[in-house]
Amino acid sequence: MRTVGEILKSKRLEKKLSLEEIEEATKIRVKYLEAVEKNDFASIPGGAPITKGFIKNYAQFLSLLPTDLLAIFRRDFRESKTGQIIPQGYLEPLNRSKFSWNPKLTIFLGIFLLVISLGTYLLYQFSSYLGAPRLTVSAPTEGALVYQTEIEVLGKSDADASVFVNGDLVALDREGNFEMKLNLFPGENKIKIEAISRRGKKTELTRQVEYRPL
């Protein structure tokens, strides 16, 4: 697709006219006619209004439709708020985000993640301190059928909690693991496991097992 300048220059050469002859007829100085033919509109003083006037007068003198030339001009160029003429491809990047990654942003993000991680850890510790202790029982399973008089109770809680199995205190290791052997009575046996924090918060689990003597 040809530009405004290429169309005007081609038509002028077709008519075998010099720029000086165009200047005399249109009163547009030669240097501005050259600028129009080169699409160098930035060198024309007065911005878009003056440039459009030059294009219109130049086109009329060459027997071209000014509306067609101005439409092509608008296709290739835009007018800024200050009246400057800007190529179409240049205006879009100016409107895009100027965001770019840099070392300062990396440091800021690192500090932000560190603060978030520390805050999450402290919140977890605070919740653990105020809340009921954790308690899991891995053995026996609920509804287990047992044929021995003795059963082993295994589980885990917070290391600083107190754990009771059917009311008896159980020792914990450094990681909060505990184990205890419990005597069973024939038939249904209910095993109650309790974990109590230093602040008196309690977590309780039960296991129902059946002992069938052989």
C-alpha positions as CSV (number, residue, x, y, z in Angstrom):
1,M,0.0,0.0,0.0
2,R,1.4,3.4,-1.1
3,T,1.7,6.3,1.3
4,V,0.4,9.8,0.9
5,G,3.9,11.1,-0.1
6,E,4.4,8.3,-2.6
7,I,1.1,9.0,-4.3
8,L,1.7,12.7,-4.5
9,K,5.3,12.4,-5.8
10,S,4.2,9.8,-8.4
11,K,1.5,12.0,-9.7
12,R,3.8,15.0,-9.8
13,L,6.4,13.1,-11.8
14,E,3.7,11.8,-14.1
15,K,2.7,15.4,-14.9
16,K,6.4,16.3,-15.2
17,L,6.1,19.1,-12.7
18,S,8.9,20.3,-10.5
19,L,8.6,21.2,-6.9
20,E,9.3,24.8,-7.7
21,E,6.3,24.8,-10.0
22,I,4.1,23.3,-7.3
23,E,5.4,25.9,-4.9
24,E,4.5,28.7,-7.2
25,A,1.0,27.4,-7.7
26,T,0.1,26.3,-4.1
27,K,2.3,28.8,-2.2
28,I,3.7,25.9,-0.2
29,R,7.5,26.1,0.2
30,V,9.6,23.5,-1.5
31,K,11.1,22.2,1.7
32,Y,7.6,21.4,3.0
33,L,6.6,19.8,-0.3
34,E,9.7,17.6,0.0
35,A,8.7,16.7,3.6
36,V,5.2,15.7,2.5
37,E,6.6,13.5,-0.3
38,K,8.9,11.8,2.2
39,N,6.2,11.5,4.8
40,D,8.4,13.5,7.1
41,F,5.5,15.3,8.7
42,A,7.4,15.9,11.9
43,S,9.4,18.6,10.2
44,I,6.4,20.6,9.2
45,P,5.6,23.3,11.7
46,G,2.0,23.6,13.0
47,G,1.4,19.9,13.5
48,A,-1.6,18.0,12.1
49,P,-3.8,21.0,11.0
50,I,-1.1,22.6,8.8
51,T,0.0,19.2,7.4
52,K,-3.5,18.2,6.4
53,G,-3.9,21.6,4.7
54,F,-0.7,21.0,2.7
55,I,-1.9,17.6,1.7
56,K,-5.3,18.9,0.6
57,N,-3.9,21.7,-1.5
58,Y,-1.2,19.6,-3.0
59,A,-3.8,16.9,-4.0
60,Q,-6.2,19.4,-5.5
61,F,-3.5,20.9,-7.6
62,L,-2.6,17.5,-9.0
63,S,-6.3,16.7,-9.6
64,L,-6.4,14.1,-6.9
65,L,-9.2,13.7,-4.4
66,P,-8.1,15.3,-1.1
67,T,-10.5,13.1,0.8
68,D,-8.8,10.0,-0.5
69,L,-5.3,11.3,0.4
70,L,-6.5,12.4,3.9
71,A,-8.0,8.9,4.5
72,I,-4.7,7.3,3.6
73,F,-2.9,9.8,5.9
74,R,-5.2,8.8,8.8
75,R,-4.6,5.1,8.0
76,D,-0.8,5.6,8.5
77,F,-0.7,8.3,11.1
78,R,-2.4,9.5,14.3
79,E,-2.8,12.9,15.8
80,S,-1.8,13.2,19.5
81,K,-3.6,15.4,22.0
82,T,-1.0,18.2,21.4
83,G,-1.5,18.0,17.6
84,Q,1.7,16.0,16.9
85,I,1.7,13.5,14.1
86,I,2.6,10.0,15.2
87,P,3.0,6.9,13.1
88,Q,0.2,4.3,13.9
89,G,2.7,1.7,15.1
90,Y,4.3,4.0,17.6
91,L,1.2,5.1,19.6
92,E,0.2,1.7,20.9
93,P,3.5,1.0,22.8
94,L,3.2,4.4,24.5
95,N,-0.2,3.3,26.0
96,R,1.1,0.0,27.2
97,S,2.2,-0.8,30.7
98,K,5.8,0.3,31.5
99,F,6.2,-2.5,34.0
100,S,9.6,-4.1,33.9
101,W,11.4,-6.5,36.2
102,N,14.5,-5.1,38.0
103,P,16.8,-6.0,40.9
104,K,14.9,-3.7,43.3
105,L,11.7,-5.5,42.6
106,T,13.4,-8.8,43.2
107,I,14.6,-7.6,46.6
108,F,11.2,-6.2,47.5
109,L,9.5,-9.5,46.5
110,G,12.0,-11.5,48.5
111,I,11.3,-9.3,51.6
112,F,7.6,-9.6,51.0
113,L,7.7,-13.4,50.8
114,L,9.9,-13.5,53.9
115,V,7.4,-11.4,55.9
116,I,4.5,-13.5,54.7
117,S,6.3,-16.7,55.6
118,L,7.3,-15.4,59.0
119,G,3.8,-14.1,59.7
120,T,2.3,-17.5,58.7
121,Y,4.7,-19.3,61.0
122,L,4.0,-17.0,63.9
123,L,0.3,-17.3,63.3
124,Y,0.6,-21.1,63.3
125,Q,2.6,-21.1,66.5
126,F,0.2,-18.7,68.2
127,S,-2.8,-20.8,67.1
128,S,-1.1,-23.9,68.3
129,Y,-0.3,-22.2,71.7
130,L,-3.9,-21.1,72.2
131,G,-5.7,-24.0,70.5
132,A,-6.3,-27.6,71.5
133,P,-3.3,-30.0,70.9
134,R,-3.0,-32.3,67.9
135,L,-3.8,-35.9,68.5
136,T,-3.7,-38.9,66.1
137,V,-4.1,-42.6,67.0
138,S,-2.6,-45.1,64.6
139,A,-3.5,-48.2,66.6
140,P,-5.8,-49.8,67.4
141,T,-8.3,-49.1,64.5
142,E,-11.9,-48.5,65.3
143,G,-13.9,-51.8,65.6
144,A,-10.8,-54.0,65.7
145,L,-11.3,-57.6,66.7
146,V,-8.7,-58.8,69.2
147,Y,-7.9,-62.3,70.5
148,Q,-5.2,-61.3,73.0
149,T,-5.7,-59.9,76.5
150,E,-3.4,-57.0,75.8
151,I,-3.5,-54.4,73.1
152,E,-1.0,-51.7,72.1
153,V,-2.2,-48.1,71.8
154,L,0.0,-46.0,69.4
155,G,-0.3,-42.3,68.5
156,K,1.1,-38.8,68.4
157,S,0.4,-35.4,69.9
158,D,2.2,-32.1,70.6
159,A,5.5,-32.8,72.4
160,D,4.5,-30.4,75.3
161,A,1.0,-31.9,75.8
162,S,-0.1,-34.4,78.4
163,V,-1.6,-37.6,77.0
164,F,-3.9,-39.9,78.9
165,V,-5.2,-43.4,77.9
166,N,-8.2,-44.4,79.9
167,G,-7.1,-41.9,82.5
168,D,-3.5,-43.1,82.8
169,L,-0.7,-40.6,81.9
170,V,1.4,-41.8,79.0
171,A,5.0,-40.7,78.3
172,L,5.8,-38.8,75.1
173,D,9.1,-38.7,73.2
174,R,10.7,-35.5,71.8
175,E,8.5,-35.6,68.7
176,G,5.2,-36.3,70.7
177,N,5.0,-40.0,69.9
178,F,3.5,-42.3,72.5
179,E,2.7,-46.0,73.0
180,M,1.0,-47.9,75.8
181,K,-0.1,-51.5,76.4
182,L,-3.6,-51.9,77.7
183,N,-5.3,-54.9,79.3
184,L,-8.7,-55.8,77.8
185,F,-11.8,-57.4,79.2
186,P,-13.8,-60.0,77.2
187,G,-16.3,-58.3,75.0
188,E,-16.5,-54.6,74.0
189,N,-13.8,-52.3,75.2
190,K,-13.8,-48.5,74.9
191,I,-10.4,-46.8,74.8
192,K,-10.4,-43.1,75.5
193,I,-7.3,-41.1,74.5
194,E,-7.0,-37.5,75.7
195,A,-4.3,-34.8,74.9
196,I,-4.3,-31.7,77.1
197,S,-2.3,-28.6,76.4
198,R,-0.5,-26.5,79.1
199,R,-3.4,-24.0,78.8
200,G,-5.9,-26.7,79.5
201,K,-7.2,-27.2,76.0
202,K,-8.2,-30.8,75.3
203,T,-8.5,-33.1,72.3
204,E,-10.2,-36.4,72.7
205,L,-10.4,-39.5,70.6
206,T,-12.0,-42.9,71.3
207,R,-11.5,-46.4,69.9
208,Q,-14.0,-49.2,70.3
209,V,-12.5,-52.7,70.1
210,E,-13.8,-56.2,70.9
211,Y,-11.8,-58.9,72.8
212,R,-12.7,-62.5,72.1
213,P,-10.8,-65.0,74.2
214,L,-9.6,-68.0,72.3
